[in-house]
Structure formats: C-alpha cells, structure tokens
C-alpha cells in the first residue's frame, strides 16, 4: 500500500470520529501548550535575571568586610576597609594590578529624604565619580559630582529617577535643595532608569560624595564596600587575585591566615543566577511534559478501541493482500497524525498563553523556537511510542479470525 494512500485512509478514519479524535488529542494539546508556556516563563526569568545583573557591570568585583567570630560563631561584620585600601588598589604596582581599571569606595544607609512637604525613605550611597562608570550608571539630566566636590565634602546629590519622581513629581529637580537626614543637599543630576531589580531598585537611591556621607551623614571612618572594575572580562580573575594580594598586604595577614575581607565576582554571580534559572526552566518543562505522557496514554486507549472496531476491516485488507507491515504502518500513522495535529494546536495554545502571561502579569516570557521544536518532537515521539502497541496488535491479527469477528 502506497504511503500517501495510507495517510489518506488514516485522515478519513480520524475525521469519521471527530469528537473522539479531539478528545484523544486533548492531552497532547494541553501538554504541548504547557511545555511551551512553562519554558517561555523560564527563559523570560533567565533573561530578566541576566539583564539585571549585567546592568550592574559584568567586569565588576565587589570587596566587602568578612564576618568576624570564632569557633563557627559569627558576631558581626568587621570594620576593616579604609579609604587607604581603595587608593592602594588603584595605585599599587603589585603584579596583576594593571588589570584593575577603576575603583570606587562605597558607604551606604537608608535614611529619610525630604523636599518641602514630600519625603521618602531611600538608600543613600556615598561614593566617588568613578562609581558611575564602574556600576554602569548614566546621567539623564544634569551632571556628576566633580572630584573637587568629593575632596571638599560638598553637599551635592544625584537622584535616581524613582526618587526624583517621589520628591518632585514632574518638576525639574536640578538645582533644588533636598534634606538628607536633615542636612541640605543640592541636586546636580538625575540618573537614567535601569528598572527595579527586585532585591534592589537602582532607580530609587540618592548618591552623594563618600567624604560627605562618611563625616556628615553616617559618622563612619571605614568603608562598607569597595567596587573594582576590571579592564575587560578576560582579566577579571587577574584583577581579583591582585586585589586580594594588595588587601592582604595592607591588612598584614600572615601566610595561611584567612582573608578578613570577601571579594565577589559579578561574572560568577551572573553564571550562578543563569544556572539556577536554567534548572528552574528544566523543572517547569519536565512537570509540563508529564501531561504529554498522559496524552499519549489517551491516544493508545483510543487506538486500541479503533483496532477493535475495525477488526473485520483489517481481516478484509489482509485477505486481499495487505501485509502485516502495511497494517502496522497504517495504524502507526493514525497515531502519529493524532499526536502531530494535537501538537500543532498545542503550539498555538502555548504561544498564546505565554504572550498572555507576559502581557497580564509581571512575569516576562520569551518563546524560543527550540522549545517549540522540542515540544513537537516529543509529541511525535509520544505518538510513535504509544501507537506502536495498538498498531502491532492490529498487524498480528489472524485474517480468518478477523473476518469472523462480529
């Protein structure tokens, strides 16, 4: 029997029992749609996480004080990072130090910020002009604080766009005076928006000179963080090792003694976050894939019923010369067609669901072609796997017994 003739017969058989065929395909439709939608959610989450971390700089190293304690009992954070440490990181001639492109000292705190009758509680970051390129911040309006303003502890501030909206609405804040912890600061710039990053919103902050923040706002004589920018992604590890050597020397740590600081590699954080979201995506896809297996069981059930109903037809076909292989191929094609049509409908349902989720919720979704191909391939494999037993059962029927079947 020619292949296309078998396909036509299979299609006629499916169309003859439309409702039954649709019900049999329902599991495949839901399964394929769920797989595509879940993978789209996972891919969207991964892209969102990577974008947010990358927005803070991929060549970034963050130095923070280590916790202090003994015998496994931590009693707090050490206060051992100084302005001298930050200066040494950029001026040192230690081997590998040329991999360090820029350094920014950082102190921070959450305080009340006021403008006339409006106020908001937000993060205030004390830093220097290098912080902006290190953290990939750009100015939307106004300017950055100058080095001279940093040195003389000037009371100038750069606002995040969300903070500016909270305090000024649609008015231009440049040149206006705000109160930070009761102290007057002149607004000199507004940052470009980066978007809320969940654990931290870079659009909701106030940046001031670190000298002003340390002496006038927080009363600190130590730094809470030192941000380091490597020259490029290829020398991040060299910059990290150089920074570790410089800080160990300045802190007079003996050979073998543990670091009293912690250096975090932003690229490693990026890879870790991407790995976690990949695992999350696989988990979602696997859970959704279970419904495809259930759909396959439904197809096998319907095909077994079909074989029983068409026993006499099978006997007639064999009596006029159809081989076992022809019967096997005929019923297998019906099973695969059922799974394939259900898969195509499921693709439309899954893509539509992913788009709707992205439009109606805060979940970002990304429909990828390989996820569609994966879902369709799996649907086809389910059709073959669960259709093979009914097809083989039809193929091995004895033609004489089949012709006698009532």
Residue pairs with C-beta under 8 A, 6 or more apart in sequence:
1 322
1 326
1 329
1 330
3 329
6 326
6 329
6 330
6 333
7 333
7 337
9 330
10 330
10 333
10 334
10 337
11 337
13 306
13 310
13 334
14 21
14 334
14 337
14 338
14 341
15 21
20 302
21 302
21 338
23 298
23 302
24 298
24 299
24 301
24 302
24 338
24 342
25 295
25 299
25 338
25 339
25 341
25 342
25 345
26 295
26 298
26 342
27 291
27 292
27 294
27 295
27 296
27 297
27 298
27 299
27 342
28 292
28 295
28 296
28 298
28 299
28 338
28 339
28 342
28 343
28 346
28 379
28 382
28 383
29 295
29 342
29 343
29 345
29 346
29 349
30 291
30 295
30 346
30 349
31 288
31 289
31 290
31 291
31 292
31 293
31 294
31 295
31 346
31 375
31 379
32 292
32 342
32 343
32 345
32 346
32 347
32 349
32 350
32 375
32 376
32 378
32 379
33 346
33 347
33 349
33 350
33 353
34 288
34 291
34 350
35 285
35 288
35 289
35 292
35 350
35 371
35 374
35 375
35 378
36 346
36 347
36 350
36 351
36 353
36 354
36 367
36 371
36 372
36 375
37 288
37 350
37 353
37 354
37 357
37 365
38 281
38 284
38 285
38 287
38 288
39 281
39 284
39 285
39 288
39 368
39 371
39 374
39 375
40 350
40 351
40 354
40 357
40 358
40 365
40 366
40 367
40 368
40 371
41 281
41 284
41 354
41 357
41 363
41 365
42 277
42 278
42 280
42 281
42 282
42 284
42 285
43 281
43 365
43 366
43 367
43 368
43 371
44 358
44 363
44 364
44 365
44 366
45 277
45 280
45 281
45 363
45 364
46 274
46 277
46 278
46 280
46 281
47 364
47 366
48 364
49 273
49 274
49 277
50 270
50 273
50 274
52 195
52 197
52 198
53 266
53 269
53 270
53 273
54 270
55 136
55 194
55 195
55 197
55 202
56 135
56 136
56 197
56 202
56 266
57 134
57 135
57 136
57 229
57 266
58 233
58 266
58 267
58 270
59 101
59 229
59 230
59 231
59 232
59 233
59 236
59 266
59 267
60 134
60 135
60 227
60 228
60 229
60 230
60 266
61 227
61 228
61 229
61 230
61 236
61 239
61 240
61 243
61 263
61 264
61 265
61 266
62 225
62 226
62 227
62 228
62 263
62 264
62 266
63 81
63 85
63 225
63 226
63 227
63 228
63 243
63 247
63 261
63 262
63 263
63 264
64 77
64 81
64 224
64 225
64 261
64 262
64 264
65 77
65 78
65 79
65 80
65 81
65 224
65 260
65 261
65 262
66 77
66 78
66 258
66 259
66 260
66 261
66 262
67 74
67 75
67 76
67 77
67 78
68 74
68 75
68 76
68 77
68 78
68 260
69 75
69 76
78 260
78 261
79 222
80 222
80 251
80 260
80 261
81 222
81 223
81 224
81 225
81 226
81 261
82 221
82 222
82 223
83 105
83 210
83 223
84 250
85 223
85 226
85 246
85 247
85 250
86 103
86 104
86 105
86 223
86 226
87 103
88 246
88 247
88 250
89 97
89 100
89 103
89 226
89 228
89 243
89 246
89 247
90 100
90 102
90 103
92 242
92 246
94 242
94 245
94 246
94 249
95 242
95 245
96 238
96 239
96 241
96 242
96 245
97 242
97 246
98 231
99 230
99 231
99 235
99 236
99 238
99 239
99 242
100 228
100 229
100 230
100 231
100 239
100 242
100 243
101 229
101 230
101 231
102 130
102 133
102 134
102 228
102 229
103 130
103 134
103 226
103 227
103 228
103 229
104 127
104 128
104 130
104 131
104 134
104 135
104 226
104 227
104 229
105 127
105 128
105 210
105 223
105 225
105 226
106 125
106 126
106 127
106 131
106 210
106 223
106 224
106 225
106 226
106 227
107 125
107 126
107 127
107 210
107 213
107 214
107 218
107 220
107 223
107 224
107 225
108 123
108 124
108 125
108 126
108 213
108 224
108 225
109 123
109 124
109 213
109 217
109 218
110 121
110 122
110 123
110 124
111 121
111 122
111 124
111 180
111 181
111 217
112 119
112 120
112 121
112 181
113 119
113 120
113 121
113 122
113 124
113 163
113 167
113 178
113 179
113 180
113 206
114 167
114 178
114 179
115 167
115 168
115 173
115 176
115 177
115 178
115 179
118 166
118 167
118 168
119 167
120 163
120 166
120 167
122 160
122 163
122 166
122 204
122 205
122 206
123 200
123 204
123 205
123 206
124 180
124 181
124 205
124 206
124 207
124 208
124 213
124 217
125 131
125 205
125 206
125 207
125 208
125 213
126 207
126 208
126 209
126 210
126 211
126 212
126 213
126 214
126 217
126 218
127 207
127 209
127 210
127 227
128 147
128 150
128 209
128 210
129 144
129 145
129 146
129 147
129 150
130 229
131 137
131 207
131 227
132 138
132 139
132 144
133 229
134 227
134 228
134 229
135 202
135 227
137 191
137 192
137 194
137 202
138 191
138 192
139 158
139 189
139 190
139 191
139 192
140 161
140 189
140 190
140 191
140 192
140 193
141 172
141 174
141 189
141 190
142 158
142 174
142 187
142 188
142 189
142 190
143 188
143 189
144 158
144 188
144 189
145 154
145 156
145 158
145 188
145 189
145 207
145 208
145 209
148 154
149 156
149 209
150 209
150 210
150 211
151 211
152 211
153 209
153 211
153 212
153 215
153 216
154 209
154 212
155 183
155 184
155 185
155 186
155 208
155 212
155 216
156 185
156 186
156 187
156 188
156 208
156 209
157 178
157 180
157 185
157 186
157 187
157 188
157 206
157 207
157 208
158 187
158 188
158 189
158 190
158 191
158 206
158 207
158 208
159 167
159 173
159 178
159 187
159 189
159 190
159 191
159 205
159 206
159 207
160 190
160 191
160 201
160 202
160 203
160 204
160 205
160 206
161 190
161 191
161 192
161 193
161 203
162 193
162 201
162 203
162 204
163 203
163 204
163 205
163 206
164 173
164 187
164 190
166 204
167 173
167 178
168 176
173 187
173 190
174 187
174 188
174 189
174 190
175 186
175 187
175 188
176 186
176 187
177 184
177 185
177 186
177 187
178 184
178 185
178 187
178 206
179 185
180 206
180 208
180 217
181 217
183 216
183 217
185 206
185 208
191 202
191 203
191 207
193 203
194 202
194 203
195 202
195 203
196 203
196 204
208 217
210 223
213 220
214 220
214 221
228 239
228 243
230 236
230 238
230 239
230 240
231 239
233 267
236 265
236 267
237 265
240 263
240 265
243 263
244 259
244 263
247 259
247 261
248 259
251 260
251 261
253 259
253 260
285 371
289 378
292 375
292 378
292 379
292 382
293 382
295 339
295 342
295 379
295 382
296 339
296 382
296 383
296 385
296 386
297 386
299 335
299 338
299 339
299 382
299 383
299 386
299 387
300 335
300 386
300 387
300 389
300 390
302 338
303 331
303 334
303 335
303 386
303 387
303 390
303 391
304 389
304 390
304 393
306 331
306 334
306 390
307 314
307 331
307 390
307 393
307 394
310 394
311 397
311 402
311 405
312 402
312 403
312 405
314 327
314 394
314 397
314 399
314 402
315 397
315 399
315 400
315 401
315 402
315 403
315 404
315 405
316 403
317 326
317 327
318 327
318 397
318 399
318 402
319 399
319 403
324 395
324 396
325 395
327 391
327 394
327 395
327 397
328 391
328 392
328 394
328 395
329 391
330 391
330 394
331 387
331 390
331 391
331 394
331 395
332 384
332 387
332 388
332 391
334 387
335 383
335 384
335 386
335 387
335 388
335 390
335 391
336 380
336 383
336 384
336 387
337 383
338 383
338 387
339 379
339 380
339 382
339 383
339 384
339 387
340 376
340 379
340 380
340 383
342 379
343 375
343 376
343 379
343 380
344 376
346 375
346 379
347 372
347 375
347 376
350 367
350 372
350 375
351 367
351 372
354 365
354 367
355 365
355 367
357 363
357 365
358 364
358 365
